[in-house]
């Protein structure tokens, strides 16, 4: 019996050490970090910073094509923020825009940039959003943002929402705040991982013809996933500020 118990514990310990794929780690101080995610995230950030420099450099009274494009992107982000948050959307445009653009460029980088040709000692490079650590971090930032939005506007009265419309719903309302970051992170991670795996399998089977339409579809769905994440983040912030839980609930059902 004792031997069986020891073997069971050993089996559980072995399972706890299983990882999905191989990872290339860096030692930073006393921490161990995924180097693949940091490298690809730096590339995405460099692309965004470079685009921002181009956008604000030498603006013209008569907009050029590139200036028109960046102004359109800004107006689009403003529209999403205003629709979900309401009239007090202004301070949240940079946050929602950063989420949308980082996720959008990260998703597209997985389909357009030849990460696989860069050899690492262990593992391989992929889109930053292909790693659960990235999507969880983005979801937790969203959670911090909507808690901050609610507390900054309503003070401690913000927590009164947990007993609305009846105190019986207190456990469910608390659980809802835990499921929001879970749903945000796993939805994004699952869709991007599945898209890259499908393309990888099709390329290995039919390397010349079939993957092209699948890759185009992947670009479309990658953009949609960025929009879904940013829209839900804005909806959660608007809900925490106005208490319009019904609107946020409808948006969540529509976008899931």
Secondary structure by P-SEA (a helix, b strand, c coil): caaaaaaaaaaaaaaaaccccbbbbbbcccccccaaaaaaaaaaaaaaaaaaaaaaccccccccaaaaaaaaaaaaaaaaaaaccccccccaaaaaaaaaaaaaaaaaaacccccccccccccccccccccaaaaaaaaaaaaaaaaaaaaaacccccccccccccccaaaaaaaaaaaaaaaaaaaaaaaaaaaaaaaaaaaaccccccaaaaaaaaaaaaaaaaaaaaaaaaaaaaaaaccaaaaaaaaaaacc
